[in-house]
Amino acid sequence: MRASWARTWPVLRPTLGWCMIGIGVLGIILPIIPGLPFLFPGIALVGRRSVALRWAAVQVKRQLRRRAGVRLPLLGPVGRWALGAQHQISRQRRRMAWWHMERRRRQTQQ
Protein backbone atom coordinates (compact mmCIF):
# COMPACT_ATOMS: atom_id res chain seq x y z
CA MET A 1 0.00 0.00 0.00
CA ARG A 2 2.78 2.42 0.90
CA ALA A 3 4.63 1.78 -2.37
CA SER A 4 1.55 2.43 -4.48
CA TRP A 5 0.87 5.66 -2.56
CA ALA A 6 4.47 6.73 -3.10
CA ARG A 7 3.99 6.31 -6.86
CA THR A 8 0.54 7.93 -6.94
CA TRP A 9 1.05 10.99 -4.71
CA PRO A 10 3.61 12.81 -6.93
CA VAL A 11 1.06 12.73 -9.78
CA LEU A 12 -2.04 13.27 -7.67
CA ARG A 13 -0.66 16.20 -5.67
CA PRO A 14 -0.15 18.70 -8.53
CA THR A 15 -3.33 17.53 -10.26
CA LEU A 16 -5.37 18.13 -7.13
CA GLY A 17 -3.56 21.44 -6.59
CA TRP A 18 -4.29 22.75 -10.10
CA CYS A 19 -7.95 21.70 -9.77
CA MET A 20 -8.19 23.64 -6.51
CA ILE A 21 -6.50 26.65 -8.11
CA GLY A 22 -9.01 26.49 -10.97
CA ILE A 23 -11.94 26.37 -8.53
CA GLY A 24 -10.36 29.22 -6.56
CA VAL A 25 -10.04 31.41 -9.66
CA LEU A 26 -13.64 30.65 -10.58
CA GLY A 27 -14.62 31.49 -7.02
CA ILE A 28 -12.97 34.89 -7.31
CA ILE A 29 -14.86 35.57 -10.54
CA LEU A 30 -18.21 34.04 -9.57
CA PRO A 31 -19.96 35.23 -6.40
CA ILE A 32 -21.39 31.79 -5.58
CA ILE A 33 -18.15 29.90 -4.82
CA PRO A 34 -15.69 31.24 -2.21
CA GLY A 35 -12.34 31.49 -3.99
CA LEU A 36 -9.63 31.95 -1.38
CA PRO A 37 -10.28 28.74 0.61
CA PHE A 38 -9.53 26.80 -2.57
CA LEU A 39 -6.74 29.02 -3.89
CA PHE A 40 -4.31 28.87 -0.97
CA PRO A 41 -4.35 25.07 -0.45
CA GLY A 42 -4.09 24.62 -4.22
CA ILE A 43 -0.97 26.76 -4.34
CA ALA A 44 0.47 24.83 -1.39
CA LEU A 45 -0.21 21.51 -3.12
CA VAL A 46 1.36 22.56 -6.41
CA GLY A 47 4.39 23.90 -4.61
CA ARG A 48 7.01 26.56 -5.11
CA ARG A 49 8.87 24.56 -7.73
CA SER A 50 6.13 24.99 -10.29
CA VAL A 51 7.34 27.08 -13.21
CA ALA A 52 3.87 28.55 -13.79
CA LEU A 53 3.49 29.64 -10.15
CA ARG A 54 6.97 31.14 -10.04
CA TRP A 55 6.26 33.04 -13.26
CA ALA A 56 2.96 34.32 -11.81
CA ALA A 57 4.70 35.41 -8.61
CA VAL A 58 7.29 37.36 -10.59
CA GLN A 59 4.54 39.02 -12.63
CA VAL A 60 2.66 40.02 -9.47
CA LYS A 61 5.84 41.52 -8.01
CA ARG A 62 6.49 43.45 -11.22
CA GLN A 63 2.94 44.82 -11.21
CA LEU A 64 3.22 45.82 -7.54
CA ARG A 65 6.44 47.70 -8.24
CA ARG A 66 4.84 49.39 -11.23
CA ARG A 67 1.78 50.42 -9.18
CA ALA A 68 3.98 51.69 -6.35
CA GLY A 69 5.67 54.10 -8.77
CA VAL A 70 2.42 55.67 -10.00
CA ARG A 71 1.90 59.26 -8.83
CA LEU A 72 -1.90 59.25 -8.91
CA PRO A 73 -3.47 60.08 -5.53
CA LEU A 74 -5.20 56.75 -4.94
CA LEU A 75 -3.23 54.26 -7.02
CA GLY A 76 0.24 55.21 -5.78
CA PRO A 77 -0.36 54.85 -2.02
CA VAL A 78 -2.27 51.60 -2.47
CA GLY A 79 0.55 50.25 -4.66
CA ARG A 80 3.18 51.26 -2.11
CA TRP A 81 1.16 49.65 0.69
CA ALA A 82 0.76 46.42 -1.30
CA LEU A 83 4.46 46.37 -2.18
CA GLY A 84 5.38 46.83 1.50
CA ALA A 85 3.02 44.01 2.47
CA GLN A 86 4.56 41.75 -0.17
CA HIS A 87 8.07 42.54 1.12
CA GLN A 88 7.02 41.76 4.68
CA ILE A 89 5.40 38.45 3.71
CA SER A 90 8.47 37.47 1.72
CA ARG A 91 10.74 38.32 4.65
CA GLN A 92 8.61 36.29 7.05
CA ARG A 93 8.59 33.31 4.68
CA ARG A 94 12.39 33.39 4.43
CA ARG A 95 12.72 33.56 8.23
CA MET A 96 10.33 30.66 8.66
CA ALA A 97 12.22 28.57 6.09
CA TRP A 98 15.49 29.36 7.86
CA TRP A 99 13.96 28.39 11.22
CA HIS A 100 12.77 25.04 9.79
CA MET A 101 16.20 24.31 8.30
CA GLU A 102 17.90 25.08 11.61
CA ARG A 103 15.43 22.92 13.49
CA ARG A 104 15.99 19.98 11.13
CA ARG A 105 19.74 20.41 11.37
CA ARG A 106 19.59 20.35 15.17
CA GLN A 107 17.37 17.27 15.18
CA THR A 108 19.71 15.36 12.87
CA GLN A 109 22.72 16.25 15.05
CA GLN A 110 21.12 14.86 18.20
Disulfide bonds with the S-S distance in Angstrom:
none
